[in-house]
Amino acid sequence: DPEYMAQFDGHINYWNSFGVGMVRKINSSKVPDCYPAQTSDCIDKFSERADVFICMVSPPNSKGYVNMGPCNFFSSEVIKKGRASGKQRLTIAEVNDQVPIIYGDNWLHISNFDCFIEHSSPMPIVKRGEPTETDKIIGNYVLELINDRDNIQMGIGGISEAVVSGLEGKHDLGVITEMFPAGLPQLVEKGIITNKYKPFHQGVTIATFCMGDQEMYDFISENPSCEIYPSSYTNNPFFIAQHPNMVAINSALMVDLSGQIASEGIGHNQISGTGGQLDFMIGSFFSPGGKGITLINSARMKNGILSSAIVPELPPGTPVTVPRVYAQYVVTEYGIADLKNKSRRERANALIEIAHPDIRGELRAAMRKNFYPQSPLKAVPDEKGKRKAL
């Protein structure tokens, strides 16, 4: 609640590095400061800055260990590092008897905490998204890029739901991801996800957190085929790259004609953070047979004006989530653009082909202006791809 948090500003300082759902509301309010971090390095950054750390855990077992439940993004490692360095002066555990027990590197001994507070509350239920017709079209293009035995990482949202619903007929997929994918119980039951051919954690889906419905929580609870690890492990690009045919699937807000991908906000309006998108894009880039896939709607109607998600340049202040050197597949409802191993002009042409038809002319004009010398001695392509003199 931005209004609630605003009254504590200067006393309890809230910084945020990521955002989904309601977190976007407080991000866009600019009440919290933004703390730039990606998932793989947030442990080091948070352990350096957080002097009071609070997290939710299960009740201790008979050996004195608590489970971190469905989220161990950074909690256990930040606590260990922060206490070891002396920078964390107070560590508080909120003990919740409704926290599901999830296996993996997801345990911490009670000696790491200073205080315990008991509070029983259900896990947040996140309803599965309902894909739009456009989402389904984009999802179908993505399915063309997924093969049997691929290892996949997938984000959240309607397009991801469209991909999940279209995986029927795929076999023996492996999962190494930041978030357990939607529909995991059904995908495992149908043999679509088996993790059989992964080089590590064979037969096991690994992630660093889970947001889902009760069916998902029930499925991953005390299930040896589902494990949670700190993000420094699951999101390590070097570890990800060791998985052949790694397919990373994430959404974005905007892509410029050179391939820079913006997923966190537009201009200085920050709604989310880098998260694990860059980690998995780098990992898939170096994976043998890997594919980094970015999903966008070609354009959106705002106040009666058609606004393109493929632009000549990003608006000033817009953070670049994925540098263009790691960009590969960009998918809209108009097709697939493969940017890997392409020059700036080739990338621009490929992106224009999947842009909204009503905006392609403007994008071609911008490409001619920005990517070609403005000289009568040099020919540039016209709208049909033929060459003409300026």
Secondary structure, 3 states (H helix, E strand, C coil): CHHHHHCCCCCCCCEECCCCCCHHHHHHHCCCEECCCEHHHHHHHHHHHCCEEEEEECCCCCCCEEECCCECCCHHHHHHHHHHHCCCCEEEEEECCCCCCCEECCEEEHHHCCEEEECCCCCCECCCCCCCHHHHHHHHHHHCCCCCCCEEEECCCHHHHHHHHCCCCCCCEEEECCECCCCHHHHHHCCCECCCCCCCCCCCEEECECCECHHHHHHHCCCCCEEECCHHHHCCHHHHHCCCCEEEEEECCEEECCCCEECCEECCEECCCCECHHHHHHHHHHCCCCEEEEECCCEEEECCEEEECEECCCCCCCCCCECHHHCCEEEECCEEEECCCCCHHHHHHHHHHCCCHHHHHHHHHHHHHHHCCCCCCCEEECCCCCEEEC
